Structure formats: structure tokens, C-alpha cells
Amino acid sequence: MKRIGMLTSGGDCQALNAAMRGVVKSLLYSKEEVEIYGFLEGYKGLIYGNFKMLTGVDFAGILTKGGTILGSSRTPFKTIREPDENGLDKVEAMKQNYYKLRLDVLVILGGNGTHKTANLLREEGLNIITLPKTIDNDLWGTDMTFGFQSAVDIATECIDCIHTTAASHGRIFIVEVMGHKVGYLTLNAGMAGGADIILIPEIPYDIDKVIEAIERRHKNGSQFTIIAVAEGAISKEDAALSKKDYKKKLENSKYPSVSYEIAAQIQERTGQEVRVTVPGHTQRGGSPCPYDRVFASRLGAEAGELILAGEYGFMVGYKNREIVKVPLEDVAGKLKMLEPDASIIKEAKLLGISFGD
């Protein structure tokens, strides 16, 4: 008998259900007798013992379903060692609930913050296996995360739709894509959607260079410009500020996001109309794309194999087109940044895309 706990933590995304289904189906196919405990709302469920027993029936028909059947929440790693409002030791509570249910392993699906806590639980002696979830594709130790490709598809479709209205009205359009710290999503959606300018956190932009790119297009006969902007894009001036000063600037800014600040600067300097579109959380929602359904299912199946083999303390990742197991301690606390000299950026520039640098 294998007793398996499972939870989804952090922001939701497509294919969480597909990944959990992959774990469970692989275990059931092996004929191993299993009990599955689904913790509700992420680590909160593990802390407060809020769970429900699940069977194979609960995982039927969820391959194409977005979101997570277990619910999710954000439990910041930086406060995980702090007692809750009632003085409860959260780490100790998670351990006690794990032992109370006599779990053999806890399967955790999540991104960067989630993996920090997962590794902490591993260090505390629990058997942990994780699966890499995030639309940002910024998790160390894996070339791909599930949810990313589905988000790229949605952001790309948004840019596609903007093209027709931008061309019809001869305007500049900014599409703000999710990504506070890394630009994988914005870069891929921008390239796929034919954006003319792409601004990402890893390459601080010069507004003069952005305007030069717009004016160059105008001189070449193009009456509109599409700019894909990551929500964490930053100007060269702001990048030179200390973290404290930059945070203060954001707090006092009259703009709801960097895209609106860029729009105001362009409009003031060029006199052209600029519109901002923010697809926001639609990028996390809806049914997972076929790629993510297959990818998440593969990761889940491999996690099931690790459980059957009793191999714990790993994230199931993807390297060089192969599913691999990556030690959790190698993953936790590391962010996979998009390198400014990456070949994909070089190739984007060869296509005439400006990064404002």
C-alpha cells in the first residue's frame, strides 16, 4: 500500500490537473494499491489538515480541464518559519499532518516559491517529489515547465487580434504579457505574434531606442507598431536604481504598470496614439493546449515511476528533450533567467525585432 499526498501551490495554470492525473494513472496502471490524500488550497491544506480522500474516479475527465481540482493558494516561503496568527508552527504542523496520515510521499506541483518550501520539507525528513509548474518557465533545472506553452498560445492570440485593429487605425499598441522577473513568455508570444518591439526584464530598455524603432517603421511605410511588454520590463534608468529606490518609485507612480508609462512617453514624444491591452490572468486560464497535456502527462507518469521505485527528493524535469529527475536542493532558490545573449534573442534581432537596447 502506497499512501500519497498531493497538493498544488502558488498561482494556478493550465495542465495542473493533467499532471496529477498522470501521476495517479501511472500508479493505478501498475496495480499498486494506493491511497490518495489531496490537500486543499496548497500548503494551507497541509498546515491545517484540510484534505480529502481521492480515488481514480476523481482524476477521470480532467485532462483538458484548466485550474486545479485541489485549489491553490500562495504561502510565501519567507514567512513559512513564522507562526500563524494563533501561534501555530507551520512547518511542524505540515510534518505532523504528513506523519498522522502515514504518507509515503508528498507530491507537490508548483513554481519557484513552492519548490523552496518543498525542499525545506525534504530537509525536515519528508519524502517529496515535485512537478514543475509555471507559465513563466523560470524554474531552474528544467528546460520547460507545464503551463508555459498554453500561456504563450493565449498571449499570442491576443497579439494576433491586436494586429487587425492596429493596422486598421494606424496606431501603436502595447500588449502587456505576464512575467515579473523573466521574459520567456513575452519573448515567445511576441515572436509568435509578430511584435515589432519586445521589452523584457533581462534587457533594460532605452525609451529613445524604442521610439527610434517606431519611427524607423513609420519611415519604411508601416503605419502601426506592436510592442510586447513584460510586466516586469524596466528602463535603463530604473535598472540603475537601488531596490529600495525602485520600489519607492513604483509606489509613487501614477501609472498602473510599466506599459502605461511607456505608452505615455511614446505618445508625448511622437504625438501618435498609443493603446495598452493587458490580457492579465486570461493567460493562466482555460483548457491546456495539446503540448501541455502531453508534457504534463509525461511528467506525472515519471513521478509515478519514482514513487514506485521509492526514489524521493527529486523534481521531475525536462532536459535536452528527455524527462529527468533533478535533486530538489539543486532547484530550490534558483531562478532560470533568459540570458540577453541567448541565441533566440540574437535570432529575433536578425528578424528586425527591437529590444530597446
C-alpha positions in Angstrom: 0.0 0.0 0.0 1.3 3.4 -1.0 -0.1 6.4 0.8 0.3 9.5 -1.4 -0.3 13.1 -0.5 -0.8 15.7 -3.3 -1.1 19.5 -3.4 -0.9 22.3 -5.9 0.7 25.6 -4.6 1.1 29.1 -5.9 -0.6 30.6 -9.0 -2.8 28.3 -10.9 -2.1 27.4 -14.6 -3.2 25.1 -17.3 -2.3 21.3 -17.0 -2.1 21.1 -13.2 -5.0 18.6 -13.4 -3.3 16.8 -16.4 -0.1 16.4 -14.3 -1.9 15.0 -11.3 -3.9 12.7 -13.5 -0.6 11.4 -15.0 0.7 10.5 -11.5 -2.4 8.7 -10.4 -3.0 6.8 -13.7 0.6 5.5 -13.8 0.2 4.2 -10.2 -3.2 2.6 -10.9 -1.9 1.0 -14.1 1.0 -0.6 -12.1 -1.7 -2.4 -10.0 -0.1 -0.9 -6.9 -2.6 -0.4 -4.1 -2.7 3.3 -3.3 -4.5 5.8 -1.1 -4.5 9.4 -2.3 -4.9 12.3 0.0 -5.5 15.6 -1.8 -4.6 18.7 0.3 -6.8 21.6 -0.4 -5.6 25.1 -1.2 -1.9 24.3 -1.4 0.3 24.3 1.7 -2.6 25.7 3.7 -4.3 22.4 3.4 -1.2 20.6 4.6 -0.7 23.1 7.5 -4.3 22.8 8.8 -5.0 19.2 7.8 -7.6 20.2 5.2 -7.7 17.3 2.8 -10.0 14.8 1.1 -9.6 11.2 0.1 -9.4 10.7 -3.7 -9.8 7.7 -6.0 -9.1 7.2 -9.6 -12.6 8.4 -10.5 -11.7 11.9 -9.2 -9.0 12.1 -11.9 -11.1 10.9 -14.8 -12.1 13.5 -17.3 -9.7 16.2 -16.1 -7.0 16.0 -18.7 -8.5 19.0 -20.6 -9.6 20.9 -17.5 -7.8 24.1 -16.5 -7.1 25.2 -13.0 -6.7 22.6 -10.2 -9.3 20.3 -8.7 -7.5 20.7 -5.3 -7.5 24.5 -5.3 -4.4 26.6 -4.7 -3.0 29.4 -2.6 0.2 31.3 -2.1 2.1 30.6 1.1 5.2 32.7 0.9 8.4 30.9 1.8 9.9 34.0 3.5 7.2 33.6 6.2 6.9 29.8 6.4 9.0 29.7 9.6 6.9 32.4 11.3 4.0 31.2 13.5 0.5 31.9 12.2 -1.9 34.4 13.9 -2.7 31.7 16.5 0.9 30.8 17.2 0.9 27.6 15.2 4.3 26.4 13.9 3.5 25.9 10.2 6.5 23.7 9.4 5.9 21.5 12.4 2.1 21.3 11.5 2.9 20.2 8.0 5.2 17.5 9.3 2.7 16.3 11.8 -0.1 16.0 9.3 2.2 14.1 7.0 3.0 11.6 9.7 -0.5 11.4 11.0 -1.7 10.2 7.6 1.3 7.9 7.4 2.2 9.2 4.0 4.9 7.5 2.0 5.4 10.6 -0.2 4.1 14.1 -0.8 3.7 15.1 -4.5 3.9 18.9 -4.9 3.2 20.8 -8.0 4.4 24.4 -8.2 6.9 27.0 -9.2 9.9 28.8 -7.5 8.4 29.6 -4.1 6.7 26.3 -3.9 10.0 24.5 -4.5 11.7 26.4 -1.8 9.2 25.1 0.7 9.2 21.6 -0.8 13.0 21.4 -0.3 12.6 22.6 3.3 10.2 19.8 3.9 12.7 17.4 2.3 15.4 18.7 4.7 13.0 18.1 7.6 12.9 14.4 6.6 9.7 14.1 4.5 9.7 12.2 1.2 9.0 14.7 -1.5 8.6 14.6 -5.3 7.8 17.8 -7.3 6.5 18.7 -10.7 7.5 22.0 -12.4 4.5 24.3 -12.9 4.7 27.9 -14.0 3.6 30.0 -17.0 6.9 31.9 -16.7 9.1 28.9 -17.5 11.6 30.3 -15.0 12.2 27.2 -12.8 15.8 26.1 -12.5 16.7 22.6 -13.6 14.2 22.1 -16.4 14.1 23.4 -20.0 10.3 23.6 -19.9 7.5 23.9 -17.3 3.9 22.9 -17.9 1.5 25.8 -18.3 4.1 27.8 -20.3 3.1 26.8 -23.8 -0.6 27.3 -23.0 0.1 30.8 -21.8 2.2 31.5 -24.9 -0.8 30.4 -27.1 -3.2 32.8 -25.3 -0.8 35.8 -25.3 0.0 35.1 -28.9 -3.7 35.1 -29.8 -4.1 38.4 -28.0 -1.3 39.9 -30.1 -2.8 38.4 -33.3 -6.1 40.1 -32.5 -4.5 43.4 -31.8 -2.8 43.3 -35.2 -6.0 43.8 -37.1 -7.2 46.8 -35.1 -3.7 48.4 -35.0 -3.5 48.1 -38.8 -7.0 49.4 -39.3 -6.4 52.5 -37.2 -2.7 53.1 -37.7 -2.0 53.1 -34.0 0.7 51.9 -31.7 -0.4 49.1 -29.5 1.3 47.8 -26.3 0.3 44.3 -25.2 1.4 43.6 -21.6 2.3 40.0 -21.0 2.8 38.3 -17.7 6.4 37.9 -16.3 7.7 40.0 -13.4 11.2 38.7 -13.4 11.8 36.8 -16.6 10.9 37.3 -20.2 10.4 33.8 -21.7 6.6 34.3 -22.1 6.8 37.7 -23.6 9.6 36.8 -25.9 7.9 33.7 -27.3 4.5 35.3 -27.6 6.0 38.4 -29.1 7.9 36.5 -31.7 4.9 34.2 -32.5 2.6 37.2 -32.7 4.9 39.3 -35.0 5.5 42.0 -32.4 7.9 44.7 -33.7 9.4 45.6 -30.3 9.7 43.2 -27.3 10.7 44.5 -23.9 11.7 42.0 -21.2 13.1 42.3 -17.6 16.5 40.9 -18.6 17.3 43.6 -21.1 16.6 47.1 -19.6 15.2 49.3 -22.4 16.2 52.8 -23.6 13.0 54.7 -24.4 14.9 56.6 -27.1 15.7 53.3 -28.8 12.1 52.2 -28.6 11.0 55.5 -30.3 13.7 55.1 -32.9 12.3 51.7 -33.8 8.8 53.1 -34.1 10.0 56.0 -36.3 12.0 53.6 -38.5 8.9 51.5 -39.1 7.0 54.7 -40.0 9.6 55.8 -42.5 9.5 52.4 -44.1 5.8 52.7 -44.7 4.3 50.9 -41.7 1.5 52.9 -40.1 1.3 50.8 -36.9 3.6 49.2 -34.3 3.0 46.3 -31.9 5.0 46.3 -28.7 5.0 43.2 -26.4 6.0 44.3 -22.9 6.7 42.0 -20.0 5.0 43.3 -16.8 8.5 43.3 -15.2 10.2 45.3 -18.0 12.4 48.0 -16.7 14.1 51.1 -18.2 17.9 51.5 -18.0 17.4 54.5 -15.7 15.2 52.4 -13.3 17.6 49.4 -13.5 20.4 51.7 -12.2 18.3 52.5 -9.0 18.7 50.5 -5.8 16.0 48.1 -5.0 14.7 50.4 -2.3 14.6 53.4 -4.5 13.0 51.5 -7.4 10.3 50.1 -5.0 9.6 53.7 -3.8 9.3 54.9 -7.4 6.7 52.2 -8.2 4.8 53.1 -5.0 4.6 56.7 -6.0 4.0 56.1 -9.7 0.8 57.5 -11.3 0.8 54.6 -13.8 -0.9 51.3 -13.1 2.0 49.4 -14.8 5.2 49.9 -16.8 3.2 49.6 -20.1 1.2 52.7 -19.3 4.3 54.6 -18.5 5.9 53.6 -21.8 2.7 54.5 -23.7 2.6 58.0 -22.1 6.3 58.6 -23.1 5.8 57.4 -26.7 2.6 59.5 -27.1 4.3 62.6 -25.7 7.4 62.2 -27.9 5.7 61.1 -31.1 2.2 62.6 -31.0 0.9 59.2 -32.1 -2.0 57.4 -30.4 -1.0 54.5 -28.2 -3.3 51.9 -26.7 -2.5 49.4 -24.0 -4.0 45.9 -23.8 -3.5 43.7 -20.7 -4.7 40.1 -21.1 -3.8 39.5 -17.5 -5.0 36.3 -15.8 -6.6 35.0 -19.0 -3.0 33.8 -19.7 -3.4 31.4 -16.8 -6.8 30.1 -17.7 -8.8 27.8 -19.9 -8.0 24.4 -21.2 -4.3 23.4 -21.6 -3.0 23.2 -25.1 -2.2 19.8 -26.6 1.5 20.2 -25.9 0.9 20.9 -22.2 -1.5 17.9 -22.0 1.1 15.6 -23.3 4.0 17.2 -21.4 2.3 17.2 -18.0 1.1 13.6 -18.5 4.7 12.5 -19.2 6.0 14.3 -16.1 3.2 12.8 -14.0 3.9 9.3 -15.3 7.6 9.6 -14.5 6.7 10.9 -11.0 4.6 7.7 -10.5 7.7 5.7 -11.5 9.8 7.4 -8.9 7.2 6.7 -6.3 7.1 3.0 -7.1 10.9 2.9 -7.0 11.0 4.7 -3.7 13.2 7.5 -5.1 12.4 10.7 -3.3 13.8 14.2 -3.1 13.6 15.0 -6.8 11.8 17.3 -9.2 10.7 15.6 -12.4 12.1 17.9 -15.1 12.9 18.1 -18.8 16.4 18.4 -20.2 17.6 18.0 -23.8 14.2 16.6 -24.9 14.2 13.9 -22.1 12.4 13.6 -18.8 14.9 13.7 -16.0 15.0 13.7 -12.2 16.7 16.7 -10.6 17.7 16.9 -7.0 15.4 19.3 -5.1 18.4 21.0 -3.5 19.7 21.9 -6.9 16.4 23.6 -7.8 15.2 25.5 -4.7 16.0 29.2 -4.6 17.3 29.4 -8.1 15.7 31.4 -11.0 16.2 30.5 -14.6 16.8 33.8 -16.3 16.7 34.5 -20.0 20.2 35.4 -21.0 20.5 38.6 -23.1 22.9 36.9 -25.4 20.7 33.8 -25.9 20.5 32.5 -29.4 16.8 33.1 -29.6 17.3 36.8 -28.8 20.0 37.0 -31.4 17.7 35.5 -34.0 14.9 37.8 -33.0 17.1 40.7 -33.7 18.0 39.3 -37.1 14.3 39.4 -37.8 14.4 43.2 -37.1 12.8 43.0 -33.7 13.9 45.7 -31.3 14.5 45.1 -27.6 15.0 48.8 -26.8 18.7 48.3 -26.1 
